[in-house]
Amino acid sequence: MAGRLGAALANGAMAEFSETLTDKHVEMIGKQPVFFTATAAADGRINLSPKGYDAFRVLSPGRVAYLDLGGSGNETHAHLSIDGRITIMFCNFDRPALILRIYGRGRAVLPQDDEWEALATHFALLPGTRQIFVIEVDSVQTSCGWGVPFMAFERERETLQKAHAGLDEEAWMAKARGRTKSIDGIPTRVTTRYFGPAS
């Protein structure tokens, strides 16, 4: 067994690239309860964030999107506004071992933007919804995932949605208006719409 694994690694057989998402990729993505996003500007910090909830959608083989709730910062929005590069990563924490990365160019669509209504139909809008990130796929990579541990999904953490739902519109919008820059000072656009518990 060790000999076969060593030969596979030596031959570079563990990573495969494609230009767009295949049906198998989409099936794998649909089973994952968490994904990770990574962005960076030319200078400053690299941002890496985990995302839960049922927030990711494959719109076509070459286009994906995810719903974003307000958090402690808005780094992805800031980075995409000046650079555009983004990597999305999914991991199988069960069998078969697999890592899938989507490399692309992304942008934020806010509720006040013309594209919002059409994009929003793909999601259940949650309390605290801030924006939708749309990503044009440059390439897709799958790799072995042999170093990823086995883990079992228990349930979604409700804390973030509860925190948003606990604020009235005025308080929530005031908080949103206070987040106009990334931690490195890159400006961000602010949503003009509040999504509460009944949205």
C-alpha positions as CSV (number, residue, x, y, z in Angstrom):
1,M,0.0,0.0,0.0
2,A,2.8,2.5,1.0
3,G,4.5,1.7,-2.3
4,R,1.4,2.6,-4.4
5,L,0.8,5.8,-2.4
6,G,4.5,6.8,-2.9
7,A,4.3,6.1,-6.6
8,A,1.1,8.1,-7.0
9,L,2.6,11.1,-5.2
10,A,5.9,10.8,-7.2
11,N,3.9,10.8,-10.5
12,G,1.9,13.9,-9.5
13,A,-1.4,12.0,-9.8
14,M,-3.0,13.7,-6.8
15,A,-4.0,17.0,-8.4
16,E,-6.2,17.6,-11.4
17,F,-7.3,20.9,-13.0
18,S,-10.3,21.7,-15.2
19,E,-11.5,25.0,-16.6
20,T,-15.0,24.7,-15.2
21,L,-17.0,22.7,-12.7
22,T,-18.1,19.2,-13.6
23,D,-21.2,17.3,-12.4
24,K,-19.0,15.4,-10.0
25,H,-17.6,18.7,-8.6
26,V,-21.1,20.0,-8.1
27,E,-22.2,16.8,-6.3
28,M,-19.2,17.0,-3.9
29,I,-19.9,20.7,-3.2
30,G,-23.5,20.0,-2.4
31,K,-22.6,17.7,0.4
32,Q,-20.3,20.1,2.3
33,P,-21.6,22.0,5.4
34,V,-18.6,24.4,5.3
35,F,-16.4,26.1,2.8
36,F,-13.4,28.5,3.0
37,T,-12.7,31.7,1.2
38,A,-9.3,33.4,0.7
39,T,-8.6,36.8,-0.8
40,A,-5.7,39.3,-0.7
41,A,-4.9,42.8,-1.8
42,A,-1.5,43.7,-3.3
43,D,-0.4,44.8,0.2
44,G,-1.6,44.0,3.7
45,R,-3.1,40.9,5.2
46,I,-4.4,37.8,3.5
47,N,-7.9,37.0,4.5
48,L,-9.1,33.4,5.1
49,S,-12.7,32.8,6.3
50,P,-14.8,29.7,7.0
51,K,-18.5,29.9,5.9
52,G,-21.4,27.8,7.1
53,Y,-25.2,27.7,6.5
54,D,-26.7,26.8,3.2
55,A,-25.0,29.8,1.5
56,F,-23.2,28.5,-1.6
57,R,-24.7,28.1,-5.1
58,V,-23.4,26.8,-8.4
59,L,-25.0,29.1,-11.0
60,S,-23.4,27.5,-14.0
61,P,-20.2,25.4,-14.7
62,G,-18.3,28.7,-14.9
63,R,-20.1,30.8,-12.3
64,V,-20.7,30.5,-8.5
65,A,-22.0,32.7,-5.8
66,Y,-22.4,32.8,-2.0
67,L,-24.5,34.7,0.5
68,D,-22.6,36.8,3.0
69,L,-23.9,37.8,6.4
70,G,-22.5,40.8,8.4
71,G,-19.6,39.8,10.6
72,S,-16.7,41.5,12.5
73,G,-15.2,42.8,9.3
74,N,-15.7,43.0,5.5
75,E,-12.3,41.9,4.2
76,T,-13.5,39.9,1.2
77,H,-15.5,42.8,-0.1
78,A,-12.5,45.2,0.3
79,H,-10.1,42.9,-1.4
80,L,-12.4,42.0,-4.3
81,S,-13.1,45.7,-5.0
82,I,-9.5,46.3,-5.9
83,D,-8.0,43.0,-6.9
84,G,-10.8,40.5,-7.7
85,R,-8.8,37.3,-7.0
86,I,-10.5,34.7,-4.8
87,T,-10.1,31.1,-3.9
88,I,-12.9,28.9,-2.5
89,M,-12.0,25.6,-0.9
90,F,-14.2,22.6,0.0
91,C,-13.0,19.5,1.9
92,N,-14.5,16.1,2.2
93,F,-14.3,15.2,5.9
94,D,-15.7,11.8,5.2
95,R,-15.0,9.3,2.4
96,P,-13.7,9.7,-0.3
97,A,-10.8,12.0,0.7
98,L,-10.9,15.0,-1.6
99,I,-10.1,18.7,-1.6
100,L,-11.7,21.0,-4.3
101,R,-10.5,24.6,-4.9
102,I,-12.2,27.1,-7.2
103,Y,-9.9,29.9,-8.4
104,G,-11.7,32.9,-9.8
105,R,-12.5,36.5,-10.0
106,G,-15.2,37.8,-7.6
107,R,-17.2,40.9,-6.9
108,A,-19.8,42.0,-4.3
109,V,-23.4,42.5,-5.3
110,L,-25.3,44.6,-2.7
111,P,-29.1,44.9,-2.3
112,Q,-29.1,48.3,-3.9
113,D,-27.4,47.0,-7.1
114,D,-29.3,46.1,-10.2
115,E,-28.3,42.5,-10.2
116,W,-29.5,41.9,-6.6
117,E,-33.1,40.7,-7.2
118,A,-32.2,38.1,-9.8
119,L,-29.3,36.7,-7.7
120,A,-31.2,36.7,-4.4
121,T,-33.8,34.3,-5.9
122,H,-31.1,31.6,-5.5
123,F,-30.9,31.9,-1.7
124,A,-33.0,31.9,1.4
125,L,-32.1,35.4,2.7
126,L,-31.0,35.1,6.4
127,P,-31.1,37.6,9.2
128,G,-28.0,39.9,8.7
129,T,-27.7,39.3,5.0
130,R,-25.2,41.9,3.7
131,Q,-24.3,41.0,0.1
132,I,-23.8,38.2,-2.4
133,F,-20.4,37.5,-3.8
134,V,-20.4,36.4,-7.5
135,I,-17.4,34.5,-8.8
136,E,-16.4,33.9,-12.4
137,V,-14.5,30.6,-12.4
138,D,-10.9,30.7,-13.9
139,S,-10.1,27.1,-13.0
140,V,-11.0,24.2,-10.6
141,Q,-8.4,22.0,-8.9
142,T,-9.0,18.7,-7.0
143,S,-6.4,17.1,-4.9
144,C,-6.1,14.0,-2.6
145,G,-7.2,15.3,0.8
146,W,-5.3,12.5,2.5
147,G,-4.2,14.8,5.3
148,V,-7.7,16.0,6.1
149,P,-9.1,14.4,9.3
150,F,-12.4,12.6,9.5
151,M,-15.0,14.8,11.2
152,A,-18.8,14.6,11.5
153,F,-21.2,17.5,11.0
154,E,-23.4,18.0,14.1
155,R,-25.5,21.2,13.4
156,E,-25.2,24.8,12.3
157,R,-24.2,27.3,14.9
158,E,-27.1,29.7,15.5
159,T,-25.2,32.5,17.2
160,L,-24.6,34.7,14.2
161,Q,-28.2,34.7,13.0
162,K,-29.5,35.2,16.5
163,A,-27.2,38.2,17.0
164,H,-28.5,39.8,13.7
165,A,-32.1,39.0,14.5
166,G,-31.8,40.6,17.9
167,L,-31.1,44.0,16.4
168,D,-33.8,46.3,15.1
169,E,-33.3,47.9,11.7
170,E,-31.9,51.2,13.0
171,A,-29.3,49.5,15.2
172,W,-28.3,47.0,12.5
173,M,-27.9,49.7,9.9
174,A,-25.9,51.9,12.3
175,K,-23.5,48.9,12.8
176,A,-23.3,48.3,9.0
177,R,-22.5,52.0,8.3
178,G,-19.6,51.8,10.8
179,R,-17.8,49.1,8.7
180,T,-16.6,51.1,5.7
181,K,-12.9,50.0,5.7
182,S,-11.0,46.8,5.9
183,I,-8.4,46.3,8.7
184,D,-5.8,47.5,6.2
185,G,-7.8,50.7,5.4
186,I,-9.3,49.6,2.0
187,P,-12.8,51.2,1.6
188,T,-15.9,49.1,1.2
189,R,-19.5,49.8,0.1
190,V,-22.2,49.6,2.6
191,T,-25.6,47.9,2.2
192,T,-28.7,50.1,2.2
193,R,-31.1,47.3,3.2
194,Y,-31.9,45.5,6.4
195,F,-32.9,41.8,6.4
196,G,-34.4,40.9,9.8
197,P,-36.1,37.7,11.1
198,A,-39.1,38.1,8.8
199,S,-37.2,38.9,5.6
